[in-house]
């Protein structure tokens, strides 16, 4: 059961995941993601509650990290269907501490569907 189910009185929202390269170290990248959230109007009112945007750092290559502000890979990644689907994709390089064959290849958590696809890059 994902975080959205923990707070039932909220609008539906879209989850998405992107793979990217960064010259920033993990902690600096997390700070940048939080800065972007703030710039886009994110206000933290209630844990797992409604939000304008939510940017998480799920994994950072092969890095395993545990600090006050960041855990890598993300400790609740396997609870998020959209992450599981991306991790199971044959071309995925996402490593979350489980064999790829054990990740689901589809999910339907609350009336929606999940699929993995690649973005075109230029």
N, C-alpha and C positions, 0 to 999 in steps of 0.2 A: 504494500500500500504506500503510495507516494505522499509527499508532504501536502499536496492539494487536498487530499482526503482528510487531513487532520483539522482543517478549518473549512467547514462545509458552507458557510455563508459568504461566498465570494464568487465573482464572475469566473467563467472558464478562461484559461489562458493558454497560449501557445508555447510549447517547449521546442527548442531547437539546439543543435550542437554544431560547432564548426571546428575544424582542425586548422591550425595556423602555425607559422614559425614566428619566433620572436627573439630579438637580441637581449630582451630583458630577462633577468634571473626570476625564478618563480615568485618570490615575495614582492619584487618590484612589479611584476606583471599583475599580481593580485591587486596591488595598490592602484595600478592604472585602470583595471576593470572597475574598481569601486569609484574611482574618479569619474569614469564614463557614466556609471549609474547615476551619480549625483548630478552630473551635467544634464542628464536626460530626465531629471525630476524624481528620482527614487527617494522615497521617504520611508524609513524603517519604523513601522507602527506596531506590527504584531508578527511574531515568528510564524512562518508558513502562511501568513495572511496575504491579502491582496497586495500587489505591487505593480509599479509602473514598468519595471524591468528588473531582471535578475541575471547577473553575469557570474558564473561560477568557473573556477579553474578545476577541471576534472582530473587531468593528468598532465604531466610535463615530461614527455619522453619516458625514459626509464627511471626518472628521479623518484625516490621514496623519501618523503620528508614529513616530519612531525614538529610543528612549532606552535606557539601560542595563537598565531593567526592563520595558519595554513597546514592542511594535511593532504599529502599526495601519495598515492592516488586518493581522490575524494572518498571519504569513508562511507558515504551513502550512495555511491554511484550505482551499485547493483539494485537499489530500490527504485531507480528511475528508468522506466521502460525505454525511453528514447536513447539513453546512454547504452543500455544493453543491446539494442538493435544495432547501433553504430559499432559497438565493440565486436559483434558477431559477423559483421560484413567481411567477406573474403579479403578485400583490399585494406582492411583496417590495420593500423599499426598501434591502436589503442591497447595498452596493457594495464589491466586492473587487478592483477593477482589471481586470475582464474583462467582456466583453459578456455580458449575461444569456443570450443565445441559445447561448453556448458552454458553459454549465453543464449537467451531466447532470440529468435530471428524475427519475431513480430510480437506486438502487444496491442492490447485494446483496454486501457485502464478505466476510461470513463466515457464511453461512447465515441471516443476518437480513435484514430489509427496512427500507427507509426511506420515510417519507412526510412530506409537509408538511401541517400542519393548523393552524388558528387556535384559540387558547384563548378561551373566553368570558370576558369581563371584566365586572365590575359597577361 
